[in-house]
Amino acid sequence: MTRRILFLIAFLSTFSPLFAQQKNISRKLDSLLTASTNTPFNGIVVVSNKDRTFYRRYAGYANFEQQHPVTLETEFIIGSISKQITAVIVLQEMEKGHLHLNDPIHKYLPDLSEKWADTVTIHHLLTHTHGITALDKPLAFRPGSRFAYGFISYDLLSQIVEKTSGQTFPDLCMALFKKCGMNYSCHPRTKQYQHLAQGYTLNQEGRPKIEESILDVFAAAGGLISSGHDMVKWNKALHGGKLLSDSTYRLMITPKENAFREHLTFGTIDYGYGIAIPRQTDIPVLAVTGVAPGFISMNVYFPATNTSLIVLENIARNMTDLKKSFYYHEQILNIIKAAQ
């Protein structure tokens, strides 16, 4: 009995600083998210450290007209976080030997008639260094020479993995979500969402105005659906080695040549495959942000501490000034970064 007591004391003394730190983070987040303001936070925040979720807050309404509150089960359109999921499916196909990243895309999409289909590779699509502006127009620049963020490349990637796998892209997504235990995530074409939040923007009076969401338009790039806790499960599976081999995972998170841009929240960021690596940070950070009509999202992972930060909102404060729409995301991020 004495040994058990001593062990318990040693255990608690080891982890008490961590618990104190997490309590301090929770206090700061509560202060931010409950402050009186004309534009309160409306969505979900989840912070997880290793296997323990130590902070979660749901605020506001998933549907203002019907007065449905945001809950654990609320589903959001996650915007460009979708690209990370698409990239994993592509890399899994690579691991199976079904495709090679340096193959020209014409090999998999023979119906593309433009000559650039013989020079643009899967790697170029994954890194936004392809130069494609439209399927029937010449390239804007030589593939691999520069970066131009967009959606068309990931739509093409979804078509490629359909060819290489013999399955539909929605089915590939659903199989991946099932493997991760993500019960509130889906491709919109499956119509398996049951708790999808309505997206809003703020009108001139600062009141929520319904934003019409166009489901299944470039879903592979910006239209997949998930929940806050499902995104934590995603991070645990991806960064915990359950989805990709170690070498492929390292390939995914390694900055690629000429694949960088300025980001409104993170400053200069390098791109891997479906994931961004901020340069101006004292600690390693892997991040993805997402914007869809009426939805603003952030998924940040701190590899040194195995910490996940998920922020999903269904109100976009200003679609012409995204810095304002990411106000809460940025403030929350600063609180978590300061504690790393």
FENRA-V541736 format. One record per pair of residues at least 6 apart in sequence whose ideal C-beta (glycine too) atoms are under 6 Angstrom apart, sorted by the first residue. I is the first residue (numbers start at 1). J is the second residue. D is the distance in Angstrom with one decimal. If there is no record, write none. Layout:
BEGIN
i->{I & I}
j->{J & J}
d->{D & D}
END
This chain:
BEGIN
i->{21 & 22 & 25 & 26 & 28 & 29 & 32 & 33 & 33 & 38 & 39 & 41 & 41 & 42 & 42 & 42 & 43 & 43 & 43 & 44 & 44 & 44 & 44 & 45 & 45 & 46 & 46 & 46 & 46 & 47 & 47 & 48 & 48 & 49 & 50 & 58 & 58 & 60 & 61 & 62 & 62 & 62 & 62 & 63 & 64 & 73 & 73 & 74 & 74 & 75 & 75 & 75 & 75 & 75 & 75 & 76 & 76 & 76 & 76 & 77 & 77 & 77 & 78 & 78 & 78 & 78 & 79 & 79 & 79 & 79 & 79 & 80 & 80 & 81 & 81 & 81 & 81 & 82 & 82 & 83 & 83 & 83 & 84 & 84 & 84 & 85 & 86 & 86 & 86 & 87 & 87 & 87 & 88 & 89 & 89 & 90 & 90 & 91 & 91 & 93 & 93 & 93 & 95 & 98 & 99 & 101 & 101 & 102 & 102 & 103 & 104 & 104 & 105 & 105 & 106 & 106 & 106 & 108 & 108 & 116 & 119 & 120 & 120 & 124 & 124 & 125 & 125 & 125 & 126 & 127 & 127 & 127 & 128 & 128 & 128 & 129 & 129 & 129 & 129 & 130 & 130 & 131 & 131 & 131 & 131 & 132 & 133 & 146 & 147 & 147 & 147 & 151 & 151 & 151 & 154 & 154 & 155 & 155 & 155 & 158 & 158 & 162 & 170 & 170 & 170 & 173 & 177 & 180 & 180 & 180 & 181 & 182 & 182 & 184 & 184 & 185 & 185 & 186 & 186 & 186 & 187 & 188 & 188 & 188 & 188 & 188 & 189 & 193 & 197 & 199 & 199 & 199 & 199 & 199 & 199 & 200 & 200 & 200 & 200 & 201 & 201 & 201 & 201 & 202 & 203 & 211 & 211 & 213 & 222 & 228 & 228 & 231 & 231 & 232 & 232 & 235 & 235 & 237 & 239 & 252 & 252 & 253 & 253 & 253 & 254 & 255 & 255 & 259 & 260 & 262 & 263 & 264 & 264 & 265 & 265 & 266 & 267 & 268 & 269 & 269 & 270 & 275 & 275 & 276 & 278 & 283 & 284 & 284 & 286 & 287 & 288 & 289 & 290 & 294 & 295 & 296 & 296 & 296 & 297 & 298 & 298 & 299 & 300 & 301 & 302 & 305 & 309 & 311 & 311 & 316 & 317 & 317 & 318 & 318}
j->{339 & 54 & 339 & 55 & 335 & 335 & 331 & 41 & 57 & 206 & 317 & 59 & 328 & 60 & 313 & 315 & 312 & 313 & 314 & 58 & 70 & 228 & 312 & 57 & 311 & 56 & 228 & 232 & 310 & 55 & 309 & 232 & 308 & 307 & 306 & 70 & 71 & 70 & 69 & 68 & 70 & 74 & 197 & 198 & 208 & 184 & 195 & 195 & 197 & 184 & 193 & 195 & 196 & 225 & 227 & 197 & 295 & 312 & 314 & 225 & 292 & 295 & 224 & 226 & 290 & 297 & 222 & 290 & 291 & 292 & 297 & 222 & 290 & 288 & 290 & 297 & 299 & 222 & 224 & 154 & 221 & 274 & 274 & 275 & 288 & 224 & 154 & 157 & 220 & 126 & 273 & 274 & 243 & 161 & 172 & 157 & 161 & 244 & 248 & 99 & 161 & 164 & 248 & 164 & 164 & 122 & 123 & 121 & 123 & 122 & 118 & 121 & 117 & 120 & 112 & 117 & 118 & 160 & 163 & 139 & 143 & 130 & 143 & 130 & 143 & 153 & 156 & 157 & 273 & 256 & 259 & 271 & 147 & 148 & 149 & 144 & 147 & 258 & 259 & 143 & 153 & 139 & 140 & 141 & 143 & 152 & 140 & 258 & 258 & 259 & 261 & 218 & 221 & 222 & 220 & 221 & 218 & 220 & 221 & 169 & 220 & 169 & 187 & 189 & 190 & 187 & 185 & 233 & 234 & 237 & 233 & 230 & 233 & 227 & 230 & 226 & 230 & 192 & 193 & 225 & 219 & 215 & 216 & 219 & 223 & 225 & 216 & 225 & 314 & 211 & 213 & 293 & 294 & 295 & 314 & 208 & 211 & 294 & 315 & 209 & 211 & 316 & 319 & 317 & 209 & 293 & 294 & 293 & 292 & 310 & 312 & 299 & 310 & 308 & 310 & 301 & 308 & 243 & 301 & 272 & 273 & 272 & 275 & 286 & 272 & 270 & 277 & 271 & 270 & 268 & 269 & 322 & 323 & 326 & 330 & 278 & 280 & 279 & 276 & 278 & 277 & 286 & 288 & 287 & 285 & 340 & 303 & 304 & 301 & 300 & 299 & 298 & 297 & 316 & 314 & 313 & 316 & 325 & 312 & 311 & 329 & 310 & 309 & 308 & 340 & 340 & 336 & 329 & 332 & 325 & 324 & 325 & 324 & 325}
d->{5.8 & 4.5 & 5.3 & 4.9 & 4.9 & 6.0 & 5.6 & 4.9 & 5.7 & 5.4 & 5.8 & 5.0 & 4.9 & 3.2 & 5.8 & 4.5 & 5.0 & 3.5 & 5.8 & 5.1 & 5.8 & 3.9 & 5.2 & 5.0 & 5.3 & 4.9 & 4.3 & 5.5 & 4.5 & 4.0 & 5.5 & 4.7 & 4.5 & 5.1 & 4.6 & 4.4 & 5.8 & 5.6 & 5.8 & 4.8 & 5.0 & 4.7 & 4.0 & 4.7 & 5.1 & 5.8 & 4.5 & 5.3 & 5.3 & 5.2 & 5.1 & 5.1 & 4.6 & 5.1 & 5.3 & 5.5 & 5.6 & 4.3 & 6.0 & 5.8 & 4.3 & 4.6 & 5.7 & 5.1 & 5.0 & 4.9 & 4.9 & 2.4 & 4.8 & 4.3 & 5.1 & 5.2 & 4.4 & 4.8 & 4.4 & 5.6 & 5.1 & 5.3 & 3.9 & 5.3 & 5.8 & 4.5 & 4.0 & 5.6 & 5.3 & 5.9 & 5.2 & 5.7 & 4.4 & 5.9 & 4.4 & 2.8 & 5.5 & 5.4 & 5.2 & 5.5 & 5.9 & 5.7 & 5.3 & 5.2 & 5.3 & 5.0 & 5.8 & 3.9 & 5.0 & 4.9 & 4.4 & 5.2 & 5.9 & 6.0 & 5.0 & 5.8 & 5.6 & 5.4 & 5.8 & 3.7 & 5.0 & 4.5 & 4.9 & 4.8 & 5.5 & 4.8 & 5.0 & 4.0 & 4.7 & 4.0 & 5.7 & 5.3 & 4.5 & 4.6 & 4.2 & 5.6 & 5.4 & 6.0 & 5.2 & 5.2 & 5.6 & 5.6 & 5.6 & 5.5 & 5.5 & 3.6 & 4.8 & 4.4 & 5.5 & 5.7 & 5.1 & 5.7 & 6.0 & 5.2 & 5.6 & 4.3 & 3.9 & 6.0 & 4.7 & 3.7 & 5.1 & 5.6 & 5.9 & 4.2 & 3.7 & 5.4 & 3.8 & 4.7 & 5.1 & 4.3 & 4.4 & 5.2 & 5.7 & 4.3 & 5.4 & 4.0 & 5.3 & 3.9 & 5.1 & 4.1 & 4.7 & 4.2 & 5.5 & 5.2 & 5.8 & 3.9 & 4.6 & 5.7 & 5.8 & 6.0 & 4.9 & 5.2 & 4.1 & 4.4 & 5.1 & 5.6 & 2.0 & 5.0 & 5.2 & 3.9 & 5.6 & 5.1 & 4.8 & 5.5 & 5.0 & 4.9 & 5.9 & 5.3 & 4.5 & 4.6 & 3.2 & 5.2 & 5.6 & 5.0 & 5.5 & 5.6 & 4.3 & 5.2 & 5.9 & 5.2 & 4.3 & 5.4 & 5.6 & 5.3 & 4.6 & 4.8 & 5.9 & 5.9 & 5.6 & 3.4 & 5.4 & 4.0 & 4.8 & 5.9 & 4.7 & 5.8 & 5.2 & 5.5 & 5.3 & 4.0 & 4.2 & 4.6 & 4.3 & 5.1 & 4.7 & 5.5 & 6.0 & 5.1 & 5.1 & 5.0 & 5.1 & 5.7 & 4.6 & 4.7 & 4.8 & 5.1 & 3.7 & 5.6 & 5.6 & 4.7 & 5.3 & 4.9 & 5.1 & 4.4 & 4.4 & 5.7 & 4.3 & 5.5 & 5.4 & 5.8 & 5.1 & 4.8 & 5.6 & 4.7 & 4.8 & 4.7 & 4.2 & 5.6}
END
